[in-house]
Amino acid sequence: MSTITKKGQVTIPKPFRDQFHIKEGDSLHFEVKDNMLILRRNDRRSLLDLGGIAKGRKKGQGSEREYTKRIVARNIAHEGR
């Protein structure tokens, strides 16, 4: 059982947070269905989901750290010309 605060906030009990893998910073979606309030955790997105939006970057190739190292090294090499 939880109580709503003056600000309209409610604490989700730890057993439910653990069961549904709800963590700090997660985005939650509220829905009403048949006089019930339904709470859904939005899927977390990875930085890898953004792959392909930048010029020359293809989704799923290597780790982001390795990719960043290659780009920085390439930019340094181009500046030295």
GIBEL-V200124 format. One record per run of one state. SS is the DSSP state (A for helix, B for strand, O for the rest). FROM is the first residue (numbers start at 1). TO is the last residue. If there is no record, write none. Layout:
# GIBEL-V200124
ss=SS from=FROM to=TO
ss=SS from=FROM to=TO
This chain:
# GIBEL-V200124
ss=O from=1 to=13
ss=A from=14 to=19
ss=O from=20 to=27
ss=B from=28 to=33
ss=O from=34 to=35
ss=B from=36 to=41
ss=O from=42 to=46
ss=A from=47 to=50
ss=O from=51 to=63
ss=A from=64 to=79
ss=O from=80 to=81
